[in-house]
């Protein structure tokens, strides 16, 4: 029976991804293609939290930190590709010129090489996750303490980015970015090219996440979530597995952040904000935190609904209250989220 469910999930994921690939053939509006790409990026961020929270029991309230770091790494590379960098600012980003920086900082220089920016967008969040995992899980912290520490770390990173305006763009972030290019292939944020890139990466990550959850490590993650002490008694290093889960989540979050920068064409400190981190928790709760696909769908439903409500004059000032109400109702009446309805016998 488990094998059949596993195969059905592969079929479900495949059909879902196939339908999304067809969207540009049905919708030719650049605005809606761009919005769809952003919703998919948020869906990937929900998948990242689902792996750590839903499958391992790690409530990471700093999940937007990994998203934001990935975003900034991509933005740094794309910023150095803009024409103004090479012709009007002496090789410096505009915000550095405005802050009287005379020479490109050493930590910016490797980002001239786009593959390095892509690598850093994954490596930086993962390295930070390793450091956090070492201190948090090495000290056997759990539950609310993990949530507080990850949230506090995100706030520190956010304040650091805001404070170092000369090197990060501060409150304004990094704007006026070049389009992503690979040789002659150019990805237009409002065209089908960027959308197909986003869906392709989404497809890879969804199947990767499914494989991880069905692997031996994934089963240990779930065992840790259900009874950490028993897993430790069986001889497994719980701290290492928890750190690994957090690292996988961080890497996926970094990828989502890079894609988001490509489709939004800027990076902002709001990408590392508390509201975004808490929103991801709501997406997973509504969709079903113990379901990769459910979390992804929950993010799509909430973010698209949020986009509609925030653009409506009627709901403009109360859409955040509506979001909170949805979360409360989901916790009370759908403890396993939307996925729990379909998984019910």
N, C-alpha and C positions, 0 to 999 in steps of 0.2 A: 504493500500500500504506500509506503514512504517513497519507494522508487517511482511509482506512478505520479505522486504529488510533485516530486522533484522534476519529472519530465514535463508535467503540465505547467509548472512555473517557467521553465525554459520556453515553452510554447507561448505562454501568456506574455512574457517579456518580449519575445520575438515579434508577436503580432502587434503589440503596443508600439514598439520601435518602428516597425514597418509603417504603421498608420501615421506616425509623426513625420516620417520621411516623405510621405505623400502630401503633407500640408501645403508646401509652396505651389503645388499643382492646383490646389483648391482655393488658396488665398494668395492673391497677388498684391496685397497691400503691404508696402515696406514697413509701415508703422506696426501692424499686427505681427509681422514676422519678427520684428525686433522685440516686441513685447513677449512673444512666445519664447524667444531665446532667453530672455531674462527669467521667465518663470521656470524654464528648464534648469537654469543655473541654481535657482533657489531649491528646486527639487533635488539636485545633487547635494546641496548643503544639508538637506533633510536626511538624505541617505547616509551622509557622513555621521550625523548625530544618531541615527537609528543603529548603526553598527556599534557605537560606543555605549549608548544609553539603553537601547532596546535589547541588544544581544549580550552586552557585558555588564550592564547595570551601572555604568559610569555616567552620571548626570553632569555633563560638561557644559556649564553655563558660559564658557568662554569660547564657544564654537565659532563665533563670528571673527575671533582673533585669527584663526587659521585662514578663513575666507579672505579677510582683509590683507594679511601678509602675502598671500598668493596674488591678490589683486595688485598690490603695490609693486611686487617683483615684475609682473608683466608690464605695468605702467612705466616703470623705469626704463625697460628695454624699448618700448614703443615711443617713449618721449625722446630718446636719443636717436630715433629714426626720423623725426620730423625735420622738414626742410629748414625751419628757423634755427634749429640746433646748429646746422652746418653753415648757415649764411648770415644770420643776423645777431647771434649772441655769442660769438667766439667759442662755439662748442659747448656752451653752458645752457641748461634749461632756463627758461625765462624767469622763474621765481628765484633762481640763484642770482641772476643778474640784478634783480630788484633788491636783493639783500646784500649786494656788494661782495658776492663770492667771486674771487678772481680765477680760481682753478677748480676743475672738476674733482670732487672728493674721490679718494682712492676706492671707496666701496661702491661708487657709481660706475667706475671704468669698465669692469667686466660685463656690465649690462649692455655695452655696445654690441656684444655678441648675443643675438637673440636666443640661440639654444641654451646659453647660460641663464638667461632670464626665465626660460621655461623650467629648466632644472631647479633654479633657486625657488621658483614658485611652489615647488613640491618639497624641496629639501629644507628650506627655512622652517615651514610649519612642522615638518617631521622632527627636525632637530630640537625645536622648542618642546614638542610633545615628549621626546625622549628625556629631556631635562626635567620637565614637569613630572613625568612618570617615575623617574628615579627618586625624586624627593617625596612625592605624594604616596606612591604605592610602596616605595622602599620603607617608608615610615608607617605603612599599613593604615593610612587614612582612608576613610570611605564615607559614603553617604553625603550628608550635607557639607562635610568638610571639603570634599572634592569639589562640590559645586561652588563653594565660597572661594577656594583657592584659584580655580580656573577663572572665575569671574573677576577676582582681584587682579590676576595676571593680565587679563584682557584690558582692564582699566589702565594699568601701568603702561602697556604698549600703546594704547590710545593716547594717553597724555604725553608720552614720549614723541609720538608722531606730531601731535599738536604743538608741542614745545619747540621742536627742531624745525621751525618753518623754513629756514634757509636751505635745508637739505631734503625736506619732505613735501614742501608746499603748504604745510600747516593746515589751517582750517579749509582752505580752498582745494587741497589735495593736488593731484597731478592731472592737469588737463591738456587739451590740444594735442592729443596723441596721434601718431601715424597709424594707418591701418596695418593690420597684421599681413605680412607678405612672406611667402616661401617661393623664392625664385620669381616666376612670372605669375604665380597664383596669389591673388589679392582677395582678402576677406572683407567685404563691405558689411558694416554693422547692420545696415538696413536692407541688405540683399539676401538672396537665397544662400550665398556662399557661407556667410557667417552662421546662418541657421543650420545648414548641413554639417558644419564643423561642430556646432554645439550638440546636435542630435547624435553625431557619430561618437563623440566622446561620452555622451550620456549612455549610449548603447553599450560601449565597452565597460563603463563603470557599473552599470546595472548588472551585467552578467558576471563581472568580477566579484561584486558584492555577493551575488547569489552563490557563486562557487565557494567564496570564503565561508559563508554561513553553513554550507554543507560539508566543509572540510573538517579534518580532525581538530584543527585550531578553533574553527567556528563552534564546534560542539563543546569544546572546553570553555570558550567564551560564555556560552549559554549555561554551562554547569556552574561557572563562577557567579553568574547573575543569580542563579537559583539557590546556591548554597556554597558560598566561598570557603567556609571552614572545612567542609567535606572534601572539596577539591584539594585544598592544602594538605589535608590528612592523607590523601591518596598519593602524595609525593610531588605534585606539580608546583612549580614556582608561580604562584598567583600574581605576584608583582610584575613578573616578566610578561605574562599573558595580558595583563591589564594595560601595561605600557604598549605592547604590540597593538592592541585594539585601539588605543588612543592615537598611535602613530598612523594607523590605516585611516582612521577618521580624519586626522589632520591633513594627510596627503590628499584625500578626496576633497576636503574643504579648500585646500590650496588650489586644486584644479578648477573647482567651481568658481573661485575668486578670479583666476586668470581668465576664464571664459567670460565672466561678468564684465571685466574690464574691456575685453575685446568688443562686446556688444554694446556697452554703455559709453565707451571711448573716454573714460576717465577713471581715476581712483580717488576715493574720498575717505577721510577718517570715520565717516558715518558707517563705513563697511565693517568697522570694528566696534560698533555701538552696542549698548545694552539692549535697546529695543529690538535690534535685529536678532541678537542671541536668544532673547526670550520668545521672539516670533517663531524661531526654528523649533523651539520646544512645543509651541502650540501646533505647528504643522504636523510634527510627529505624533502628538497626542491625538489629534483629530484623525489622522490617517491610520494610526496604529504603530506605535514605536517598535513593536516586535515584528514588524513586517517591512522589508526593504521597499517593496512596491507600494504598500499602503502609505508609508511615510512620503514617498515621492508624489503620489496622487494627492495626499493631504496638502502638500506644499503647493501643488498646481491649483487646487481648488481654492485654498485660502488666499494665495497671492493674486490670482486672477480676480477673485471676488473683492479683495482689498483694492485692487486697481480700479475696479468699477465704482466702488463706494467712495473712494477718495477723489474721484473725478466728478462725482455727482454733487450738485449744490445741496441736495436734500440731506445727504449723509456726510458731507465734507468734514463737519466738526465732531461727529460722533462715531466715525468708523473704527476708532481705536476701542471704544466701549463695546462695539459689536464684536470685535475680535476677542475681547476678554470674555464676553458672554458665551461665545462659541466654545472657548476653551473650558469654561466652567461646565457647560452642558455636556461637552465631550467626556470630561472626567466623571461626571455624575452618571450619565446614561450610556456612555460608550467607553468603558474602561480599557477596552482593547482596540478602540478606534473603529474606523470604517472597515478595516481589514477583519476585525473580529466578527462583523456581521456575515461576511462571506465565508469565513472559516468555521462558522458555527455548524454543528452537525444537524 
